[in-house]
Amino acid sequence: MPIITISRGSYYHGKAVAEKLAARLGYSCLSRDEVIDNLGEFQLPEIKMVRNLNDTFSVLDRFPHGKKRFTSAVKAAILQRFLQGQIIYHGLVGHHFVGNISHVLKVRVIADTALRVAEDMARENTTDVQARYTLKKDDEERRKWGMFLYGIDITDPEHYDLTVKIGAMGEEEAVDLIAAAAALPAFQETEQSRKTLADSALAAQISAALFDFPLAAVSVREAKASITLKAPEGQQGIISERITTMLHMVPGLAEYVIHFAPYH
């Protein structure tokens, strides 16, 4: 069975579908908030909120190269969990990290607008007009979040294998549909897809470990890493030693080579 990512175009239904699907398949369920809760210095409440992206801008700006370091930490945490298999991740951009992994079923769950408005009116005790305004603003903030951090439009159907709309079809029917898709041969794990995921996860771990060098480019093939970064010639020896120390505790790394690009 594949790994499944669910992009929550509709927050409540996405979470509910993910949890019901996990129960159906005997999978574990992982949310974006749970990932952030274990990110050390990025464990900040403002980053969990996507209703006001300006808060996220200001929080990440506290750190040098904060956006790059944050995305590296998130990617490493998610892919490390994906290595264990039998997992459903629900959040905004989990699918972005596994675009090249064939045994990942990438799903987007959305909801009928009238249904969303009615639910928001009941939940927030607000009017139809206010609910529509809030939901439109929320959707735009989520889209901006994806563009700001990862350079992707989360509403683009090209990023997903399946888009499921909650409305005439309820959550249980959505679970049926996704479970059926998950059983298709196209999404089953192969030896090659498993190796590709392992290399991607290791590259993410290395990028996260190189916290002091957030602009380093990392690629991995069969547990062998290539690290490329810019540095003045006189500092390359010291930097190599520093990287060796940083990578000493990265599990599964067979060997690595450091390439220094011309520094201007």
N, C-alpha and C positions, 0 to 999 in steps of 0.2 A: 504493500500500500504506500502511496506517496505522502510526502509532507504537504500540508495544505496551508496556504496563507489566505486570510480573509481581510480585504481592505474594507473598512467600515464606512461606507458612504452614508449609512444610517447608523448612528452610534449604538443605539439600544438594540436594534435588530441584528446588527453585525455581531455583537457580543453574544446575544442569545442564540443565534444560529451556530456560532462557533462552539459554544458550550454544549448545545444539544448534539451537534455533530460529533464532538469529542466523546460524549457518552455513548453514542451509537457505535462508533468505531473502536472504542476502548483506547482512545488517544489521550495524551495530556494536552492541556490548553494553556497557552502563554499569551499574555496581553502586553501591549506596549508599555503600560504603566508599571507592570511587574519588572520589565527589563530596566526601565529608568530607576526603579527603586534600588537597583543593585549596581549603579554606575558610580559609586564613590562620590567624587566632588561634583558630578553632574546630577546628583540625586537632589534635584531642586523642584519645588512645587510649580514654579513658573514655567518650567519646561514641559510639564504635563499638560498645561493649558494651551489649547490652540484657538481659543475664542478671541484672544488678543495677541497677535503675533508680535506686536511691539514689545511686549514683556519678554518674549523669547530673544528678540534682537538684543535687548539691554542685558539680559542675563549672560548670554554667550559672549557678548563683548567684554565681559569681565576677564575673560581668559585670552591670552595670546593665541591666535588661530583657534578660537573657541569652537567655531562651527565645524572645522575639520576634525578637531579632537573629539567633539561630541559624536559626530557621525561615525568615526572610526570605532569608538567605544560601543555604540549601539550595534553596528554591524558585527563586531567581534562577539558580542554577547548573544545575538540572535543566531548566528551561524554555529557557534559552539553548541547551542541547544539543539539545533537542527541535526547535528551529527548523531545525536542519540536516537533520531527517528521517532515515528509515531507521535507527531506533534502537530497541533493546529495553532498558528499564530494569528491573532487578530489585532490589527492596528492600521496605520495609514500607509506605510511604505515597506512592509516586510517583503513584498514581492520584488522590490527593487534590488535586493541583495542576491537574489537567486534566479535572475533572468536567464542564466546559462545552465541551469540545473534542470535536466529533463524530468526528474521524478518529483517535481514540485507542481502541484495544482494551484494556480493563482486565481482566486475568486474575488469578485467585488460584489458586495451586498448593498443594494440601495432600497429605498422604500417609496411607495406612491406618495406624491406630494400632499394630497388631501389627507392621507393617513398620518403623515408626519405633522401636519398642521394641527390636526385634532389631538394628537398625543401631546404636542407641545402646549396647546391651550390648556389641556387637563393638568399637565405636570406643573406648569408655571402659573396657572390661573391668569391667563392673559387673553387678549382678543385675537380674532382671526388675522387682522392686519399686523398686529405686533408679532404674532407667531411667524407669519410669512417673512417679515423683515428679519427677524432673528435667525431663522433657518437659512435664508439667503446669505446673510452675513457669515454664519458658521461655515457654510459650504465654501465660500470664497476664502475664508481664513485657512481652511484645510488645504485648499488648492495652493494658496500662497506658501503654506508650510512646506509642502512637497517641493515647490519650486525653489524656495529659499535654501533648504537644507540639501536637497538631492538633485535639483535641476530637472525634475520630472513633473508632468501634469497628472495628478492622481486620477483625474476624471477621464483620461484617454483610454478607450477600450483596448487599444493595442497592447497595453501592459498586462492584460488578463486573459486567461483561458476561458473564463466563464463569468458572466454578469447575471446576477439573480435579483429580481425585483420583488419585494414584499408588498403585497396589495391583494390582488385577486388570489395570488398564491401566498399561503401562510408560511410561518416559520418551519413547520413540520414538513410541508411539501418542498421547501427549499433544502432542507436537510436530505430528503430523499433524492433530490436532483443532484446535489453535490456528492453524496455518497455513491451514486451511480457513476458519476464522472470519475471519481477517485478509483473506481474498479477497472477503468479502461486500461488496456495494455500500454497506451502511449505514456501513461504517468507512473508506470512501475519502475522501481529502482533497478538499475543495471550496474555491472561492475564499473563501467566507465563513468556513469553519473555519480556513483558513490565516490570515486577518486576525484572527480571534478569538485564535488562539494567539500571533500577533505582539503584539497588544495586551496579553495576559496576561504575556508574557515581558518586555515593556517596563515594565509596572507593577511587576513583580517586581524588575527592575534598578533602578528608581527607589527602591523601598522599601529595597533593600539599600544603595544609595548614600547614602540619608538616615540614615546610621548614628547620628548624634547626635540624630535625631528618630524613635525607633523606634515611637512611637504615632501618627505621621502616617498618615492614610488616603489611599491613592492609587488612582485609577481612570484608565484610559486608553481612549480611543476614537479609532481612526484616527491613532495616534501623537501625539495631543493629550492631555496629562495634566491632571488636576485633583487638587490636593493640599490636604487639609484637616487642620488641627491647631489645638490650643489654645495661646494665648500671651498674656501680659499686653500690653495695648495699647502700653505704652512700649517693648517689646522687639520688636515686630513688624517694624520696619524692619531691625533688625540681623539678625533671623532670616531675613527675605527675602533679604538679601544673602548670608547663609551658605548658604542653599539654592541660590541661583544658582551659587555657587562649586562646591557639591557636584554639581550636575547638569550642569555644563559638559562633563564627559567622558562623559556617557551617550549612546551612539550611537543614532541613530534617533529621538530625541526632537524632534519638530517644534516644539512650543510647550507651555507649561504655564501654569497659573494657580494662585495660592495663595489659599486661603480660610482665614481665621482665625475659629475658633469662639469663642464667649464663654468667657472664662477665669474659673473660680470657685475 
